[in-house]
Each structure stands twice: as structure tokens, then as C-alpha cells.
Amino acid sequence: MRADDTPSASSEPRAWVLPDALRSVFRQRYGPVLAGEEAARRIRGLGLYAACGDRVTETAVATGNLPLVALVDYKTLRHEPIDPAAFRPLAARALVRVRNPAGMITEALRSAVRDLIASGGGLVEVDGEEDLGVLALLESLPLGATVIYGIPGEGVSFVTVDAAAQERVKQLIARMEVRRLDLGP
């Protein structure tokens, strides 16, 4: 805040907006995509991992092998309801709520992911859309971890966090448009 208690533009949170020119890059596959029991079996065998998306997180919790961090927005492409109780084991560790409008990744979401990873994990409930939260997971998890996310109509994508994946994320975020947001109180 400035001395006169008026917020300055620089005090508003930042967001990285996905431009139309980059949308095709986000449709590329960066790891295997598995469905059904094959996906569940792979999830059960994962070491350190994080999940992005309601259905994939519900599946992960059901396997009994909880992700360190999961991002959900209580919406699915198929508009099938997700019972919030499915996420209780993750929320019991820690629960963070953030606003993140569609088509962007906010500073608040990136910070929530970093903080939860550093403090033992939990659930991030997103008011808006969590899809681009995959970037925050890939940039923040340690090398060797896995990020899983759902691909509608296909299954679960498994991406290993390695130096190449983190460099891709860094380059993608650098190509996104940075905006200051006023998300209100």
C-alpha cells in the first residue's frame, strides 16, 4: 500500500494468462496416458506425486495412495458431480482455498502449491479453474516426482518431473501474458 493507503497497481496480485497462440502447446502429451484399471494400478505404484483435476484426484484417493498435493475446482468436463467428501483425506493434511480464473495461473495458486509441498501436502480448492495448476506442480515438485492430470475422454496423463519438464514449464510461463489482477477481498 502507498502511504495514503490506496493500493498501487504493483500491490495487485499477478497472473499469467494463456494466449491463444500457446493453446496447442498445452494439448501436447508429455507423458503416457492410461485409463481405467491400468491408470489406477500405475497410481497405486507411484512414489511422490501430485494430482490436478477432480476426477483424477478422486481416482487417486480411491487407490489408497494419496498424492502429496491435489488441485480441485469441484467441476468436471462431463458436469458429473464430485462428492467433496472424496477429498477429505487430503484436506485433513491441509486445505488452502485460492481464486484462479479460467485460462490463467495466479500467483496465489503458484504460492499455495509451493507452500503445501514445503509443509507436507494437502488440498488446494480452486474458485475458478485449476487446469493450468499443472504448471505450478511441475515447477515446484522435486525431481523424480510425478504429476498426474486428467485428459477428458482419454484417461490420466503421467508426467515425470525432471529438468527438461521444469525447463519447458519455465519457458511456457515466460511466454504467457503477465497481468495484474484485482480479485477482490
Secondary structure, 3 states (H helix, E strand, C coil): CCCCCCCCHHHCCEEEECCHHHHHHHCCCCCCEECHHHHHHHHHCCCCEEEECHHHHHHHHHHCCCCCEEEECCCCCCCCCCCHHHHHHHHCCCEEEEEECCCEEEHHHHHHHHHHHHHCCEEEEEEECCCCHHHHHHHHCCCCCEEEEEECCCEEEEEECCHHHHHHHHHHHHHCEEEECCCCC
